[in-house]
Amino acid sequence: MGILNVALIALGVAATAFGYSRARGPWGRYQALKAQDENIARYESWRGGLRDSGTTGASVAMQILRQQARNGALIAGVGIALVLVGLLLR
């Protein structure tokens, strides 16, 4: 195993850890907002009222959090790819 392999594996592990840490926080907040939104929708349907389907601050926040989690997952995916390249490169 050459120095290039070790460097790629180390860089891949670091990128995977960084991407995971970047994706974990926004994904948790997104799931909490989504659960709260679903709870409000159930309450509104139980009440018999019509729910406004327009853009809300929570829907914008959910979109931003989803994008941040996706970016972190992409960084982690690139890290995994670097580890695989480092293991397969001869």
C-alpha positions as CSV (number, residue, x, y, z in Angstrom):
1,M,0.0,0.0,0.0
2,G,1.6,3.2,-1.1
3,I,1.6,6.7,0.3
4,L,-1.1,7.7,-2.2
5,N,-3.4,5.0,-1.0
6,V,-3.0,6.0,2.6
7,A,-3.5,9.7,1.8
8,L,-6.7,8.9,-0.1
9,I,-8.1,6.7,2.6
10,A,-7.2,9.4,5.3
11,L,-8.8,12.1,3.2
12,G,-11.8,10.0,2.6
13,V,-12.3,9.2,6.3
14,A,-11.9,12.9,7.2
15,A,-14.4,13.9,4.5
16,T,-16.9,11.3,5.6
17,A,-16.7,12.4,9.2
18,F,-17.0,16.0,8.2
19,G,-20.0,15.4,5.9
20,Y,-21.8,13.3,8.5
21,S,-21.3,16.0,11.1
22,R,-22.6,18.6,8.7
23,A,-25.7,16.5,7.8
24,R,-26.7,15.2,11.2
25,G,-27.8,18.5,12.8
26,P,-30.0,19.9,9.9
27,W,-31.5,16.4,9.4
28,G,-32.6,16.2,13.0
29,R,-34.1,19.7,12.9
30,Y,-35.9,18.9,9.6
31,Q,-37.4,15.8,11.1
32,A,-38.7,17.7,14.1
33,L,-40.3,20.4,11.9
34,K,-41.8,17.8,9.7
35,A,-43.4,16.0,12.6
36,Q,-44.7,19.3,14.0
37,D,-46.2,20.1,10.5
38,E,-47.8,16.7,10.3
39,N,-49.3,17.2,13.8
40,I,-50.7,20.5,12.8
41,A,-52.2,19.0,9.6
42,R,-53.9,16.2,11.7
43,Y,-55.3,18.8,14.1
44,E,-56.6,20.9,11.3
45,S,-58.3,18.0,9.6
46,W,-59.8,16.9,13.0
47,R,-61.1,20.4,13.5
48,G,-62.6,20.4,10.1
49,G,-60.9,23.6,9.1
50,L,-59.2,24.3,5.8
51,R,-55.4,24.6,6.0
52,D,-53.7,27.3,4.0
53,S,-51.4,25.6,1.5
54,G,-49.3,28.7,1.0
55,T,-45.6,29.1,1.8
56,T,-44.9,29.4,5.5
57,G,-41.8,30.1,7.4
58,A,-41.6,26.5,8.5
59,S,-41.8,25.2,4.9
60,V,-38.9,27.5,3.9
61,A,-36.9,26.4,6.9
62,M,-37.6,22.8,6.0
63,Q,-36.4,23.4,2.5
64,I,-33.2,25.0,3.7
65,L,-32.5,22.2,6.3
66,R,-33.1,19.6,3.6
67,Q,-30.6,21.3,1.3
68,Q,-28.0,21.5,4.1
69,A,-28.5,17.8,5.0
70,R,-28.2,16.9,1.3
71,N,-25.0,18.8,1.0
72,G,-23.5,17.1,4.0
73,A,-24.5,13.7,2.7
74,L,-22.9,14.6,-0.6
75,I,-19.6,15.4,1.2
76,A,-19.8,12.1,3.1
77,G,-20.5,10.3,-0.2
78,V,-17.4,11.8,-1.8
79,G,-15.4,10.7,1.3
80,I,-16.7,7.1,0.9
81,A,-15.7,7.2,-2.7
82,L,-12.2,8.4,-1.8
83,V,-11.8,5.6,0.6
84,L,-12.9,3.0,-2.0
85,V,-10.5,4.6,-4.6
86,G,-7.7,4.4,-2.0
87,L,-8.4,0.8,-1.3
88,L,-8.7,-0.2,-5.0
89,L,-5.8,1.8,-6.4
90,R,-2.6,-0.2,-6.9
